[in-house]
């Protein structure tokens, strides 16, 4: 159970940061606690990725971690006042005017001008005249716009202090705003929900993203950050994390995403309780099961393929018999059987494989069978990569269709590339469902409780 005194201290620090109303300085991280500013939004890959990095960094330092969500435009002042030890937020290192120090670059992303496809196409920033350009205040994209403005003084934009980049992209997608500055990862993700978004052009050369520290940061902490990111790159952890949070963003075509969103509104409500029942029986997320079913049948309980797999979860006759299914075209039977079969595939994997890799590998086995998955893992290991990592296995699974490789394996030919497409598509659908059909928030959230902050606000002078 969390220490009540530390909890109150954390809320006070959070409130100071949010309201910029006090000069509370955090103690040295060497006392055992690391206070890190993180992005505000919790349902987007960018936010989850940064939180995961912060957790790993705290583990390296052997300290406890307090994460405080804060808008980008509040970060420089908070760091200058030492109200946090660092900001685990994707900031542009190049020519940043905030007099901060930056850790090593961990990611390179393009900074894009994103508009609505119904608007006239824009081939250069000069052609923006007459259209309103918006950007999240204090973001890496605003820094990029300032750099572009040096060569184009007429370039103007409106910095929004209330909406995130994801919010602004949604407004552009719905036709309420003209254009927005965003990076390529944010654009790829938002396009799944707003297919009318189009990337017009690159604003400046790509941003080299990095964490920010106070200008007079403890040199030991900065060195630890350099060691941390070097280690992540060398052992492949950074690549796996980037793939986990961003690797599936470009999988769906524009029409696929639009059809899926329409299905959520028009078809999914008829079957949601069945997915929830299957989730309760198997301990899995109903949204994952729904994503699997959509990839398999587009939520059509009567679906049948030329290979005679049938029903909502597209079960083979053997699998249906194994799961005691009497009628594969019965939606409830199919969903429960598919959920149990997926759980069985997970349980057959080595215990050492963690989530979410365990789920992605099991989904590949759902498509091609456990034996062919094992062959792909053998190929991966032969290549000196990690057979327990989906990021590594998916590079080698398509080679199961090539004689040069499958003839050296026990289970011969398989359509491994099909399994990779299936898993990556399910990852995209699952991610969209988590965004569009969120579960209830925790009663004691990891980050600051805004209800508690409101109460604490009354106690401040």
C-alpha positions as CSV (number, residue, x, y, z in Angstrom):
1,X,0.0,0.0,0.0
2,X,1.3,3.4,-0.9
3,X,2.6,5.6,1.9
4,X,-0.1,8.2,2.7
5,X,2.5,10.9,3.5
6,X,4.3,10.4,0.2
7,X,0.9,10.4,-1.6
8,X,0.0,13.8,-0.2
9,X,3.5,15.1,-1.1
10,X,3.1,13.8,-4.6
11,X,-0.3,15.5,-5.0
12,X,1.1,18.8,-3.8
13,X,4.0,18.6,-6.2
14,X,1.5,17.7,-9.0
15,X,-0.7,20.6,-8.1
16,X,2.2,23.0,-8.1
17,X,3.2,21.9,-11.5
18,X,-0.3,22.0,-12.9
19,X,-1.1,25.4,-11.5
20,X,2.4,26.9,-11.6
21,X,1.6,28.3,-8.2
22,X,4.6,27.4,-6.0
23,X,8.3,27.0,-6.2
24,X,8.5,23.6,-4.6
25,X,11.7,21.8,-5.5
26,X,12.1,18.1,-5.6
27,X,14.8,16.5,-3.5
28,X,17.8,14.9,-5.2
29,X,17.0,11.7,-7.0
30,X,19.8,10.1,-5.0
31,X,17.4,10.1,-2.0
32,X,15.5,7.3,-3.6
33,X,12.7,8.9,-5.6
34,X,12.7,10.1,-9.3
35,X,10.0,12.6,-10.3
36,X,9.4,12.5,-14.0
37,X,7.1,14.7,-16.1
38,X,5.2,12.6,-18.7
39,X,2.7,13.3,-21.4
40,X,-0.9,14.0,-20.3
41,X,-2.8,11.7,-22.6
42,X,-2.8,8.1,-21.4
43,X,-4.5,6.2,-24.2
44,X,-2.1,7.1,-27.0
45,X,1.1,5.1,-27.9
46,X,3.3,8.2,-27.3
47,X,2.2,8.5,-23.7
48,X,2.4,4.7,-23.0
49,X,5.8,4.5,-24.6
50,X,7.2,7.3,-22.5
51,X,5.8,5.9,-19.3
52,X,7.4,2.5,-20.1
53,X,10.8,4.2,-20.7
54,X,10.5,6.1,-17.4
55,X,9.7,2.9,-15.5
56,X,12.8,1.2,-17.0
57,X,15.0,4.2,-16.2
58,X,13.8,4.2,-12.6
59,X,14.6,0.5,-12.4
60,X,18.1,1.1,-13.6
61,X,18.6,3.8,-10.9
62,X,17.0,1.5,-8.2
63,X,14.7,4.3,-7.2
64,X,10.9,4.7,-6.9
65,X,9.2,6.6,-9.7
66,X,6.6,9.3,-9.5
67,X,5.1,10.3,-12.9
68,X,3.4,13.7,-13.2
69,X,1.4,14.5,-16.4
70,X,2.0,18.1,-17.6
71,X,1.3,20.0,-20.9
72,X,4.3,20.6,-23.1
73,X,4.2,24.4,-22.6
74,X,4.6,24.0,-18.8
75,X,7.6,21.8,-19.0
76,X,10.5,24.3,-19.4
77,X,9.4,26.4,-16.4
78,X,8.8,23.3,-14.2
79,X,12.3,22.0,-15.0
80,X,14.0,25.4,-14.5
81,X,12.4,25.5,-11.0
82,X,13.5,21.9,-10.3
83,X,9.9,20.7,-9.8
84,X,10.9,17.5,-11.5
85,X,14.1,15.7,-12.3
86,X,13.4,15.3,-16.0
87,X,10.7,15.3,-18.6
88,X,10.1,12.0,-20.4
89,X,8.4,13.8,-23.2
90,X,9.3,13.7,-26.9
91,X,11.0,17.1,-27.4
92,X,13.0,18.3,-30.4
93,X,16.7,18.7,-29.4
94,X,17.6,20.9,-32.4
95,X,17.7,24.6,-31.6
96,X,15.4,24.3,-28.6
97,X,15.3,27.8,-27.1
98,X,14.3,26.8,-23.5
99,X,17.8,26.7,-22.0
100,X,17.4,23.1,-21.0
101,X,19.8,20.2,-21.4
102,X,18.9,17.1,-23.4
103,X,19.7,13.5,-23.1
104,X,20.7,11.4,-26.1
105,X,18.4,11.2,-29.0
106,X,16.4,7.9,-29.0
107,X,14.1,8.4,-32.0
108,X,14.1,10.3,-35.3
109,X,10.6,11.4,-36.6
110,X,9.5,13.5,-39.5
111,X,7.6,16.7,-38.7
112,X,4.6,17.0,-41.0
113,X,2.0,19.5,-42.1
114,X,-1.2,17.6,-41.9
115,X,-4.5,18.8,-43.5
116,X,-7.9,17.5,-44.5
117,X,-8.0,15.7,-47.9
118,X,-11.0,17.9,-48.9
119,X,-8.9,21.0,-48.7
120,X,-6.7,22.2,-51.6
121,X,-3.4,20.4,-51.8
122,X,-0.4,22.3,-50.4
123,X,3.0,21.9,-52.0
124,X,5.0,24.4,-49.9
125,X,4.6,26.3,-46.6
126,X,4.3,29.5,-48.7
127,X,0.9,28.2,-49.9
128,X,-0.5,28.1,-46.4
129,X,-1.4,31.8,-46.8
130,X,-5.1,32.1,-46.1
131,X,-5.4,28.9,-44.1
132,X,-5.0,28.6,-40.4
133,X,-2.3,26.3,-39.0
134,X,-2.5,25.0,-35.5
135,X,0.1,23.3,-33.2
136,X,0.2,22.1,-29.7
137,X,1.9,24.7,-27.6
138,X,5.4,23.8,-26.5
139,X,5.6,20.7,-28.6
140,X,8.5,19.5,-30.8
141,X,6.3,20.5,-33.7
142,X,6.2,24.1,-32.6
143,X,10.0,24.2,-32.3
144,X,10.1,22.8,-35.8
145,X,7.8,25.6,-37.0
146,X,10.0,28.2,-35.4
147,X,13.0,26.9,-37.3
148,X,11.0,27.0,-40.6
149,X,10.0,30.6,-39.8
150,X,13.6,31.7,-40.0
151,X,13.6,31.0,-43.7
152,X,9.9,32.0,-44.1
153,X,9.1,35.0,-41.8
154,X,5.5,35.1,-43.1
155,X,4.8,31.7,-41.7
156,X,2.2,32.0,-38.9
157,X,0.4,29.6,-36.7
158,X,-1.8,29.4,-33.6
159,X,-0.3,27.6,-30.6
160,X,-3.1,25.8,-28.7
161,X,-2.6,25.5,-24.9
162,X,-5.7,23.4,-24.3
163,X,-5.6,20.6,-27.0
164,X,-3.1,17.9,-27.5
165,X,-1.7,17.1,-31.0
166,X,-4.1,14.1,-31.1
167,X,-7.0,16.4,-30.3
168,X,-5.9,18.8,-33.0
169,X,-5.6,16.0,-35.6
170,X,-9.1,14.9,-34.8
171,X,-10.4,18.5,-35.4
172,X,-8.6,18.6,-38.7
173,X,-10.0,15.2,-39.6
174,X,-13.5,16.3,-38.9
175,X,-13.1,19.4,-41.0
176,X,-13.2,21.9,-38.1
177,X,-9.6,23.1,-38.5
178,X,-7.5,23.6,-41.7
179,X,-4.1,22.2,-40.8
180,X,-2.0,21.0,-37.9
181,X,1.7,20.3,-37.3
182,X,2.3,16.7,-36.1
183,X,5.0,14.0,-36.4
184,X,4.7,11.0,-38.6
185,X,3.8,8.6,-35.8
186,X,1.0,10.8,-34.5
187,X,-0.3,11.1,-38.1
188,X,-0.2,7.4,-38.8
189,X,-2.1,6.6,-35.6
190,X,-4.7,9.4,-36.1
191,X,-5.4,8.4,-39.7
192,X,-6.9,5.1,-38.4
193,X,-9.7,7.1,-36.8
194,X,-9.8,10.0,-39.3
195,X,-9.2,8.7,-42.8
196,X,-9.6,12.2,-44.4
197,X,-6.2,13.3,-42.9
198,X,-3.4,13.7,-45.4
199,X,0.3,14.6,-44.8
200,X,1.1,17.4,-47.2
201,X,4.8,18.0,-46.7
202,X,7.8,17.9,-44.2
203,X,8.1,21.1,-42.3
204,X,11.8,20.8,-41.5
205,X,14.4,17.9,-41.3
206,X,13.3,15.2,-38.9
207,X,13.3,15.8,-35.2
208,X,15.8,14.0,-33.0
209,X,13.7,13.4,-30.0
210,X,15.2,13.3,-26.5
211,X,14.3,13.8,-22.8
212,X,14.8,17.2,-21.3
213,X,16.5,18.1,-18.0
214,X,17.1,21.3,-16.1
215,X,19.9,23.5,-17.4
216,X,22.0,22.8,-14.3
217,X,21.0,19.1,-14.1
218,X,23.0,16.8,-11.8
219,X,25.7,15.5,-14.1
220,X,25.4,12.0,-12.6
221,X,21.7,11.8,-13.7
222,X,22.5,12.9,-17.2
223,X,25.3,10.3,-17.4
224,X,22.9,7.7,-16.2
225,X,20.4,8.7,-19.0
226,X,23.2,8.3,-21.5
227,X,24.1,4.9,-20.2
228,X,20.4,3.9,-20.1
229,X,19.7,4.8,-23.8
230,X,22.9,3.3,-25.0
231,X,22.1,0.0,-23.2
232,X,18.5,0.0,-24.7
233,X,19.9,0.4,-28.2
234,X,22.6,-2.2,-27.8
235,X,20.4,-5.0,-26.4
236,X,17.5,-4.3,-28.7
237,X,15.1,-3.2,-26.0
238,X,14.5,0.2,-27.6
239,X,13.7,-1.4,-31.0
240,X,11.2,-3.8,-29.4
241,X,9.5,-1.0,-27.5
242,X,9.2,1.1,-30.6
243,X,7.7,-1.9,-32.4
244,X,5.3,-2.6,-29.5
245,X,3.9,0.9,-29.4
246,X,4.2,2.1,-33.0
247,X,5.0,-0.9,-35.2
248,X,1.5,-1.7,-36.3
249,X,0.4,1.9,-37.1
250,X,0.7,1.7,-40.8
251,X,-0.8,-1.8,-41.2
252,X,-4.4,-0.8,-42.0
253,X,-5.4,0.8,-45.2
254,X,-7.6,3.8,-45.2
255,X,-10.8,1.9,-46.1
256,X,-10.0,-0.9,-43.6
257,X,-9.9,1.5,-40.7
258,X,-13.1,3.3,-41.9
259,X,-15.0,0.0,-42.2
260,X,-13.8,-1.1,-38.8
261,X,-15.0,2.1,-37.1
262,X,-18.4,1.7,-38.8
263,X,-18.5,-1.9,-37.6
264,X,-17.9,-0.8,-34.0
265,X,-21.0,1.4,-34.2
266,X,-23.3,-0.8,-36.3
267,X,-22.3,-4.5,-35.7
268,X,-20.3,-4.9,-32.6
269,X,-23.1,-4.0,-30.1
270,X,-25.0,-7.2,-31.2
271,X,-22.0,-9.4,-30.1
272,X,-20.3,-7.4,-27.4
273,X,-21.9,-9.3,-24.5
274,X,-20.7,-12.6,-26.0
275,X,-17.1,-11.2,-26.2
276,X,-17.4,-10.0,-22.6
277,X,-18.7,-13.5,-21.5
278,X,-15.7,-15.2,-23.3
279,X,-13.4,-12.7,-21.7
280,X,-14.7,-13.5,-18.2
281,X,-14.3,-17.2,-18.8
282,X,-10.8,-17.0,-20.1
283,X,-9.4,-13.9,-18.3
284,X,-8.6,-12.1,-21.6
285,X,-9.5,-8.6,-22.7
286,X,-12.8,-8.7,-24.6
287,X,-11.5,-6.1,-27.0
288,X,-8.6,-8.4,-28.0
289,X,-11.1,-11.2,-28.7
290,X,-13.3,-8.8,-30.7
291,X,-10.3,-7.6,-32.7
292,X,-9.4,-11.2,-33.5
293,X,-12.9,-11.9,-34.6
294,X,-13.1,-8.9,-36.8
295,X,-9.8,-9.9,-38.5
296,X,-11.1,-13.4,-39.0
297,X,-14.7,-12.7,-40.1
298,X,-15.5,-9.0,-39.9
299,X,-17.9,-10.1,-37.2
300,X,-19.9,-12.3,-39.6
301,X,-21.1,-15.4,-37.7
302,X,-21.9,-17.1,-41.0
303,X,-18.5,-16.5,-42.6
304,X,-17.0,-19.5,-44.5
305,X,-13.7,-19.7,-46.3
306,X,-12.6,-21.8,-49.3
307,X,-10.6,-23.9,-46.8
308,X,-13.8,-24.6,-44.8
309,X,-12.9,-22.6,-41.7
310,X,-16.2,-21.2,-40.5
311,X,-18.0,-18.9,-38.2
312,X,-17.2,-15.7,-36.2
313,X,-13.8,-17.0,-35.1
314,X,-13.2,-19.0,-38.3
315,X,-12.5,-22.3,-36.6
316,X,-11.3,-25.4,-38.4
317,X,-13.3,-28.6,-38.0
318,X,-10.5,-30.1,-35.9
319,X,-10.3,-27.0,-33.6
320,X,-14.1,-27.0,-33.2
321,X,-14.1,-30.6,-32.2
322,X,-11.2,-30.0,-29.8
323,X,-13.2,-27.1,-28.2
324,X,-16.5,-29.1,-28.1
325,X,-18.3,-26.8,-30.5
326,X,-21.5,-28.3,-31.9
327,X,-22.2,-25.6,-34.4
328,X,-19.4,-23.4,-35.8
329,X,-22.0,-20.9,-37.1
330,X,-23.4,-20.2,-33.7
331,X,-21.8,-16.8,-32.8
332,X,-21.7,-17.4,-29.0
333,X,-20.2,-21.0,-29.3
334,X,-17.7,-19.7,-31.8
335,X,-16.5,-16.7,-29.7
336,X,-16.2,-18.8,-26.5
337,X,-14.3,-21.6,-28.4
338,X,-12.0,-19.1,-30.1
339,X,-11.2,-17.4,-26.8
340,X,-10.5,-20.8,-25.1
341,X,-8.3,-21.9,-28.0
342,X,-6.3,-18.7,-27.9
343,X,-5.8,-19.2,-24.2
344,X,-4.6,-22.8,-24.9
345,X,-2.1,-21.5,-27.4
346,X,-0.8,-19.0,-24.9
347,X,-0.4,-21.7,-22.2
348,X,1.6,-23.9,-24.6
349,X,4.3,-21.3,-25.0
350,X,7.3,-21.3,-22.7
351,X,6.5,-19.7,-19.3
352,X,9.4,-17.3,-19.7
353,X,7.7,-15.4,-22.6
354,X,6.2,-12.1,-21.2
355,X,3.3,-10.1,-22.4
356,X,2.5,-8.7,-24.9
357,X,4.8,-10.9,-26.9
358,X,3.0,-14.0,-25.5
359,X,-0.3,-12.8,-27.0
360,X,1.2,-11.8,-30.4
361,X,2.9,-15.2,-30.7
362,X,-0.2,-17.0,-29.8
363,X,-2.2,-15.1,-32.4
364,X,0.3,-16.2,-35.0
365,X,-0.2,-19.8,-33.9
366,X,-4.0,-19.3,-34.1
367,X,-3.5,-18.6,-37.8
368,X,-0.8,-21.1,-38.8
369,X,-0.6,-23.5,-35.9
370,X,1.8,-24.0,-33.0
371,X,4.1,-26.2,-35.0
372,X,4.7,-23.6,-37.7
373,X,5.2,-20.9,-35.0
374,X,7.8,-23.1,-33.4
375,X,9.6,-23.5,-36.8
376,X,9.6,-19.6,-37.1
377,X,11.0,-19.4,-33.6
378,X,13.8,-21.8,-34.6
379,X,14.6,-19.7,-37.6
380,X,14.7,-16.7,-35.4
381,X,17.1,-18.3,-33.0
382,X,19.3,-19.5,-35.8
383,X,19.7,-15.9,-36.9
384,X,20.9,-15.0,-33.4
385,X,17.7,-13.1,-32.5
386,X,15.2,-13.6,-29.7
387,X,12.7,-16.4,-30.4
388,X,10.6,-15.1,-27.5
389,X,10.1,-11.6,-29.1
390,X,7.4,-11.1,-31.7
391,X,9.4,-8.2,-33.1
392,X,12.2,-10.7,-34.0
393,X,10.0,-13.7,-34.9
394,X,7.8,-11.7,-37.4
395,X,11.0,-11.0,-39.5
396,X,11.5,-14.7,-40.0
397,X,8.0,-16.2,-40.1
398,X,7.4,-15.2,-43.8
399,X,10.4,-17.3,-44.8
400,X,8.4,-20.5,-43.9
401,X,7.1,-20.3,-47.5
402,X,10.6,-20.5,-49.0
403,X,12.0,-24.0,-49.7
404,X,15.5,-22.8,-48.7
405,X,14.2,-22.4,-45.2
406,X,11.2,-24.7,-44.7
407,X,13.1,-27.8,-46.0
408,X,15.4,-27.4,-43.0
409,X,12.5,-27.5,-40.5
410,X,10.3,-30.2,-39.1
411,X,6.9,-29.0,-40.2
412,X,7.6,-28.0,-43.8
413,X,5.8,-25.2,-45.7
414,X,3.5,-22.6,-44.2
415,X,2.1,-19.2,-45.2
416,X,4.0,-17.4,-42.5
417,X,3.6,-14.0,-44.1
418,X,-0.2,-14.4,-43.7
419,X,0.3,-14.9,-39.9
420,X,2.3,-11.7,-39.7
421,X,-0.3,-9.7,-41.5
422,X,-3.0,-11.1,-39.3
423,X,-1.2,-10.3,-36.0
424,X,-0.3,-6.8,-37.0
425,X,-3.8,-6.1,-38.2
426,X,-5.2,-7.4,-34.9
427,X,-2.8,-5.2,-33.0
428,X,-4.2,-2.2,-34.9
429,X,-7.8,-3.2,-34.4
430,X,-7.2,-3.9,-30.7
431,X,-5.4,-0.6,-30.2
432,X,-8.4,1.2,-31.8
433,X,-10.9,-0.6,-29.6
434,X,-8.9,0.3,-26.5
435,X,-9.2,3.9,-27.6
436,X,-12.8,3.8,-28.7
437,X,-14.1,1.4,-26.1
438,X,-12.0,2.2,-23.0
439,X,-12.4,0.2,-19.8
440,X,-13.3,1.9,-16.6
441,X,-10.4,4.0,-15.1
442,X,-8.7,2.7,-12.0
443,X,-10.0,4.1,-8.7
444,X,-6.5,5.0,-7.7
445,X,-4.7,6.0,-10.9
446,X,-1.0,5.8,-11.3
447,X,-0.7,9.5,-12.1
448,X,-2.2,12.4,-10.3
449,X,-5.9,12.1,-9.3
450,X,-7.5,15.3,-10.5
451,X,-10.4,14.9,-8.1
452,X,-7.9,14.8,-5.3
453,X,-6.0,17.8,-6.8
454,X,-9.2,19.8,-6.8
455,X,-9.6,19.0,-3.1
456,X,-6.0,19.9,-2.3
457,X,-6.4,23.2,-4.2
458,X,-8.7,24.4,-1.5
459,X,-6.0,23.8,1.1
460,X,-3.4,26.0,-0.6
461,X,-3.1,29.6,0.5
